[in-house]
Amino acid sequence: MLVKFVSRLFFPVPVICELLLIGLVLLWFTRKQKAGRVLVTTGTVMLLALGCASISTLFLRTLEQRYQPVAPASLQTAKASAGGSTCIVVLGSGYSPDPSVDLDSHITPDGVVRLLEGIQLCRQAASCKLVLSGGPPAAAQTMGKIAMSLGIKQQDMILEEHSRNTEEEARFLQPTVGASPFLLVTSASHMPRAMGLFRKLGMKPIAAPTDYLAKTGGPFSPDQYYPSSGGLAMAERTVYEYLGMTWERLLGQI
């Protein structure tokens, strides 16, 4: 828990706020005017640059483009290795059991996209075992309820209900998937870290990325060139994943 709190200090928005706050303190209460101007200028430039979606997209694509969407051949590989039933693992995301909102809103938007991708792959495979991961227990259970409402049978699902992070998901799912190839569904930006964690434990995941945020093409929009919360969100997602991979490498988990 302490690591999570400390790591947030290195996210783009907190770093920008830290630079601006320290710079303002120096400008208003000390004689270190030059240092204050440098810090305020740096923070402002970072806010303008990272808030610009056209720039943040470039950084996020360094993660999202490492793995391509799953190909039909990968489905056949997973199916053959599992004796005719494709194993599809969907990693969980954030969970908020707010009774005032609908069931789909209990899991975060990226979790909904992951689940829908897993269900779609399950239908393409004809015969599948859908493994839904995420604790506390209600997170995986909620994903299971949504999957059943979309036509997945309860006997075709396995719920991993106790993991608190991706590293625990990998460890807790190891007995379930064994050494056979399986499809691993998670957000495209999260896929490099997830693949590293699962492979480190000797498993054979086949990447099935979804929830792409750094997309190109489409009609021209001036919004791409103005600072926005969306641009900062993509910058934070990028930093979050790189910090996670760095920490897990230091621990020998990747």
Secondary structure, DSSP 8 states (H G I E B T S, - for coil): -HHHHHHGGGSHHHHHHHHHHHHHHHHHHSS-HHHHHHHHHHHHHHHHHHTBHHHHHHHHHHHHTTS----HHHHHHHHHHTTTSEEEEE----B---TTS-GGGGB-HHHHHHHHHHHHHHHHHSSEEEEEE-SSHHHHHHHHHHHHHTT--GGGEEEE---SSHHHHHHHHHHHHTTSEEEEEEETTTHHHHHHHHHHTT-EEEEEEE---S---SS--GGGGSB-HHHHHHHHHHHHHHHHHHHHHHTT--
